[in-house]
Amino acid sequence: MNYQVICNALLEPGNCISSVWLELCCCWRSPPAGKPVMFTGEMVFPWMFEDFAALRPYKAAADVLAAKQDWPQLYRPEVLASNQVPLAAASYVEDMYVDFSLVQETLGGVSSARQWVTNEYKHSGIRDDGMRIIDRLLGMVRDVVLLE
């Protein structure tokens, strides 16, 4: 679903499978001069459902999602702007998979968002020190942890 949300904002509804994203981000070849390299670290491509035994049970569901053509608009900035649910996010300044400026832009448009900006972790923060990160984020939404 992560990729459907991203692609829903960038492409025509129903036109998002990882192969299309692969073409868009040029990650399998050198990007044109002046364009950034886009990584695919979390992408799941159609061929993976055959090559990786752990993914095989999910192939049918993935095929249904990839073939779906009637996706509604999934990314709705106006809804995020009116959010009243407490939200805390850990933003990793040096995350190689997530552009920090896009994180700033997105969270800047979400009312009630609180952000912990850190370079203590990379993209694998939850795996590396999940309890500390979750405790801090919960403290932020509960007004127990002061924002720095």
Solvent accessible surface area in square Angstrom, and as a share of the most:
residue,aa,sasa,rsa
1,M,118,0.53
2,N,84,0.43
3,Y,44,0.17
4,Q,18,0.08
5,V,53,0.31
6,I,62,0.32
7,C,1,0.00
8,N,20,0.10
9,A,60,0.47
10,L,109,0.54
11,L,37,0.18
12,E,126,0.56
13,P,68,0.43
14,G,10,0.09
15,N,70,0.36
16,C,5,0.03
17,I,60,0.30
18,S,10,0.06
19,S,46,0.30
20,V,41,0.24
21,W,31,0.11
22,L,46,0.23
23,E,100,0.45
24,L,88,0.44
25,C,7,0.04
26,C,23,0.14
27,C,35,0.21
28,W,137,0.48
29,R,104,0.38
30,S,98,0.63
31,P,36,0.23
32,P,78,0.49
33,A,110,0.85
34,G,86,0.83
35,K,124,0.53
36,P,89,0.56
37,V,82,0.47
38,M,78,0.35
39,F,100,0.42
40,T,36,0.21
41,G,50,0.48
42,E,95,0.43
43,M,16,0.07
44,V,56,0.32
45,F,16,0.07
46,P,63,0.40
47,W,133,0.47
48,M,33,0.15
49,F,24,0.10
50,E,102,0.46
51,D,91,0.47
52,F,98,0.41
53,A,67,0.52
54,A,83,0.64
55,L,48,0.24
56,R,130,0.47
57,P,103,0.65
58,Y,131,0.50
59,K,66,0.28
60,A,75,0.58
61,A,60,0.46
62,A,23,0.18
63,D,69,0.36
64,V,104,0.60
65,L,72,0.36
66,A,37,0.28
67,A,68,0.53
68,K,69,0.29
69,Q,122,0.54
70,D,106,0.55
71,W,23,0.08
72,P,83,0.52
73,Q,109,0.49
74,L,55,0.27
75,Y,72,0.27
76,R,108,0.39
77,P,69,0.43
78,E,100,0.45
79,V,73,0.42
80,L,60,0.30
81,A,56,0.44
82,S,72,0.47
83,N,34,0.17
84,Q,149,0.66
85,V,104,0.60
86,P,85,0.54
87,L,63,0.31
88,A,20,0.16
89,A,23,0.18
90,A,26,0.20
91,S,4,0.03
92,Y,28,0.11
93,V,64,0.37
94,E,95,0.43
95,D,17,0.09
96,M,107,0.48
97,Y,90,0.34
98,V,60,0.34
99,D,76,0.39
100,F,55,0.23
101,S,72,0.47
102,L,102,0.51
103,V,31,0.18
104,Q,73,0.33
105,E,127,0.57
106,T,55,0.32
107,L,28,0.14
108,G,71,0.68
109,G,38,0.37
110,V,15,0.08
111,S,43,0.28
112,S,53,0.34
113,A,30,0.24
114,R,77,0.28
115,Q,48,0.21
116,W,10,0.04
117,V,71,0.41
118,T,10,0.06
119,N,92,0.47
120,E,101,0.45
121,Y,22,0.09
122,K,101,0.43
123,H,55,0.24
124,S,30,0.19
125,G,0,0.00
126,I,97,0.49
127,R,197,0.72
128,D,91,0.47
129,D,50,0.26
130,G,17,0.17
131,M,148,0.66
132,R,99,0.36
133,I,1,0.00
134,I,76,0.38
135,D,83,0.43
136,R,37,0.14
137,L,29,0.14
138,L,71,0.35
139,G,7,0.07
140,M,0,0.00
141,V,41,0.24
142,R,157,0.57
143,D,100,0.52
144,V,112,0.65
145,V,45,0.26
146,L,154,0.77
147,L,94,0.47
148,E,184,0.83
